[in-house]
Amino acid sequence: GETMTSTLTFPRLRELILAAAGEDETVTLDENATFESMGYDSLAFMETVSRIERTYCVRLPEDEVLTLRTPRALLDFVNDRIAGR
């Protein structure tokens, strides 16, 4: 399909996650590993979500994003919202 620049990419998501977590850049982020297994707490997660909302002008309902367990799930959810699905 066609890609729009407003779509959230995995490298961009990784930057946002690392920035919110305050981790150093060497952290390996596996898109299919759970946030929990990466030692990523809910505070850092919600910070990432709010950064995504500001950057992409998209609304991400807290009760829905909190059910997302992996970066891949978050990425797909965000892009669905951006696409208006």
C-alpha positions in Angstrom: 0.0 0.0 0.0 1.0 3.6 -0.2 2.9 5.0 2.8 2.2 8.4 4.1 4.8 10.4 6.0 2.4 10.7 8.9 2.5 7.0 9.6 4.4 5.9 12.7 7.4 3.8 11.7 9.2 1.3 14.0 12.5 3.2 14.1 10.5 6.4 15.1 8.5 4.5 17.7 11.8 3.2 19.1 13.1 6.7 19.4 10.0 7.8 21.2 10.1 4.8 23.6 13.8 5.4 24.4 13.3 9.1 24.9 10.4 8.5 27.3 12.2 5.7 29.1 15.3 7.8 29.5 17.3 4.8 28.5 20.6 5.0 26.7 20.5 4.3 23.0 22.1 0.9 23.2 18.9 -0.7 24.6 17.7 -3.4 22.2 14.0 -3.0 21.6 12.3 -6.0 20.2 9.0 -5.1 18.5 7.5 -8.4 19.5 8.8 -8.6 23.1 6.4 -7.3 25.8 7.0 -3.9 27.4 7.0 -5.7 30.7 9.8 -8.1 29.7 11.9 -5.1 28.6 11.5 -3.6 32.0 9.4 -0.8 30.6 7.0 0.6 33.3 3.5 2.0 32.8 4.7 5.5 33.5 7.2 5.4 30.7 4.6 3.7 28.5 2.1 6.5 29.1 4.8 9.1 28.4 5.5 7.4 25.1 1.7 7.4 24.3 1.4 11.2 25.1 4.5 11.9 22.9 2.9 10.0 20.0 -0.4 11.9 20.5 1.4 15.2 20.4 3.6 14.3 17.5 1.0 12.7 15.3 -2.1 14.6 16.5 -3.9 11.4 17.2 -6.1 10.5 20.2 -5.1 7.2 21.9 -7.7 6.2 24.6 -5.8 5.2 27.7 -8.0 2.2 28.4 -7.3 0.8 25.0 -3.5 1.5 24.8 -3.0 -0.1 28.2 -4.1 -3.4 26.7 -1.3 -3.3 24.2 1.6 -5.5 25.3 4.3 -5.1 22.5 5.8 -2.3 20.5 4.3 -3.9 17.4 0.8 -3.9 18.8 1.3 -0.2 19.8 2.6 0.6 16.3 -0.4 -1.1 14.6 -2.9 0.6 16.9 -1.4 4.0 16.4 -1.3 3.6 12.6 -4.9 2.4 12.6 -5.9 5.6 14.5 -3.9 7.8 12.2 -5.6 6.2 9.2 -9.0 6.7 10.8 -9.8 3.0 11.1 
